[in-house]
Amino acid sequence: MEIGAKIRQLRITNQMTQEELAARAELSKGFISQIENDLTSPSITTLVDILQCLGTDLKTFFSDSEDKQVIFKENDYFRKTDDELKNTIEWVVPNAQKNAMEPIRMTLMPGGKSLEDQPHEGEEFGYVVKGSINVHIGNECYRVNKGESFYFESTRRHYIENVGKGEAQVIWVSTPPTF
């Protein structure tokens, strides 16, 4: 495991020079430089001393070893096309069902619609990127055009449909995840 970059980042975050860290940990500046460049590995005792000088401990230092993905590109997306409903759903944040909200991009061909979702706890938000759609919530129907958005509590059955002549595209976010 390369720990040098993490130590360097902690040192910079704490606004310390290599000389200051070395002095506090009773080590040489050259040894700190070698550690930060992964040219040498400190003993556990030395690592504990360095981390104490940086305001952290072993558990915290190593528990953050898995960075969460922040940026998602087209090749990360998962796509599902439903020919019967004339739609394509793209999960633009993979594995979002474990998060507090789940965004999708839905493309609806003319006459296409989403599955009808039964009442559940949560909220829904959508933004129409292309075309226009109807949002059905219970017995009510709302027209939403390109550049407009919708937002509602998910306490009644709901779905969207494309009643236009061209393709419609919607960014749709559900919390908690339901797609």
C-alpha positions in Angstrom: 0.0 0.0 0.0 1.3 3.4 -0.9 0.9 5.6 2.1 3.2 8.4 1.1 0.7 10.4 -0.8 -1.8 10.2 2.1 0.8 11.4 4.5 1.8 14.3 2.2 -1.8 15.3 1.8 -2.4 15.3 5.6 0.8 17.3 6.1 -0.3 19.9 3.5 -3.8 20.0 5.0 -2.2 20.7 8.4 -0.1 23.5 6.7 3.2 21.8 7.8 6.4 21.7 6.0 8.4 18.4 5.9 10.9 20.1 8.3 8.1 20.9 10.8 6.7 17.4 10.6 10.1 15.9 11.0 10.9 18.0 14.0 7.6 17.2 15.8 8.0 13.4 15.1 11.7 13.5 16.0 12.7 12.3 12.5 14.9 13.7 9.7 13.4 15.8 6.9 15.0 13.3 4.4 13.2 10.4 6.1 9.8 12.2 5.8 10.6 12.9 2.2 11.4 9.2 1.5 8.1 8.1 3.2 6.1 10.6 1.2 7.7 9.4 -2.0 7.1 5.8 -1.0 10.9 5.1 -1.1 10.8 3.7 2.4 8.1 2.4 4.8 8.1 3.5 8.4 7.7 1.1 11.3 4.3 0.9 12.9 5.6 2.9 15.9 7.0 5.6 13.6 3.8 5.8 11.6 1.8 6.2 14.8 4.1 9.1 15.8 3.8 10.7 12.4 0.0 10.4 12.4 -0.3 11.8 15.9 1.7 14.8 14.8 -0.8 15.1 11.9 -3.8 14.9 14.2 -5.0 11.5 13.3 -4.6 7.8 14.2 -4.1 4.5 12.4 -7.7 3.5 12.3 -8.8 6.8 10.8 -5.8 6.9 8.4 -6.5 3.4 7.0 -10.4 3.5 7.1 -10.5 6.1 4.3 -8.6 3.9 1.9 -11.6 3.4 -0.5 -12.4 6.6 -2.4 -16.0 6.9 -3.5 -16.6 7.6 -7.2 -17.7 11.2 -7.8 -17.7 11.5 -11.6 -19.7 9.0 -13.7 -19.2 8.8 -17.5 -21.4 7.3 -20.2 -19.6 4.0 -20.1 -20.4 3.7 -16.3 -24.2 3.9 -17.0 -26.5 0.9 -16.9 -29.2 0.9 -19.6 -32.4 -1.0 -20.0 -34.7 -0.7 -23.0 -38.4 -1.7 -22.8 -39.8 -2.1 -26.3 -43.4 -2.6 -25.0 -43.3 0.7 -22.9 -41.2 2.4 -25.6 -38.6 3.7 -23.2 -35.0 3.4 -22.2 -33.8 3.9 -18.6 -30.2 4.8 -17.9 -29.0 4.6 -14.3 -26.5 7.5 -14.5 -25.1 6.7 -11.0 -24.4 3.0 -10.8 -25.5 1.3 -7.6 -27.4 4.4 -6.5 -30.0 2.2 -4.8 -27.7 2.2 -1.8 -27.7 6.0 -1.7 -30.4 8.4 -0.4 -31.5 9.3 -3.9 -31.5 7.6 -7.3 -31.2 9.6 -10.5 -32.0 8.1 -13.9 -32.2 9.5 -17.4 -35.3 8.2 -19.2 -35.9 8.5 -22.9 -39.4 8.0 -24.1 -40.3 7.5 -27.7 -43.7 8.9 -28.9 -46.4 7.0 -27.0 -43.8 5.8 -24.5 -44.3 5.8 -20.8 -42.8 4.7 -17.5 -44.1 1.9 -15.4 -46.9 3.0 -13.1 -45.4 3.3 -9.6 -47.6 2.5 -6.7 -47.8 4.9 -3.7 -44.7 4.8 -1.5 -42.7 6.9 1.0 -40.5 9.5 -0.6 -40.3 12.2 -3.2 -39.8 12.5 -6.9 -38.1 15.2 -9.0 -37.8 15.4 -12.7 -36.4 17.8 -15.3 -37.4 17.6 -19.0 -34.3 17.8 -21.1 -36.0 17.2 -24.5 -39.6 17.2 -25.7 -42.6 17.3 -23.4 -44.3 14.8 -21.2 -47.4 14.3 -19.1 -46.9 13.5 -15.4 -49.8 11.5 -13.9 -50.2 11.7 -10.1 -53.3 9.9 -8.9 -56.1 11.2 -11.0 -54.3 14.4 -12.0 -52.3 15.0 -15.1 -49.7 17.8 -15.6 -48.0 18.8 -18.9 -44.2 19.4 -18.5 -42.2 20.9 -21.4 -38.5 21.1 -22.2 -36.7 23.2 -19.6 -39.4 22.7 -17.0 -39.3 20.5 -13.9 -41.7 18.6 -11.7 -41.6 17.7 -8.0 -44.1 15.7 -5.9 -44.4 13.4 -2.9 -44.8 9.8 -3.9 -47.9 9.1 -1.8 -50.2 8.4 -4.9 -49.7 6.2 -7.9 -47.7 8.0 -10.6 -46.1 7.6 -14.0 -44.9 9.8 -16.9 -45.7 9.5 -20.6 -44.7 11.1 -23.9 -47.8 12.2 -25.8 -45.8 14.3 -28.2 -44.6 13.4 -31.8 -40.9 13.4 -31.0 -38.6 11.8 -28.5 -38.7 13.1 -24.9 -35.9 12.9 -22.4 -36.2 13.3 -18.6 -33.7 13.4 -15.7 -35.7 11.8 -12.9 -34.6 11.5 -9.3 -36.4 9.4 -6.7 -35.8 9.4 -2.9 -35.6 6.8 -1.5 -34.4 4.8 -4.5 -37.2 3.0 -6.3 -36.2 2.6 -10.0 
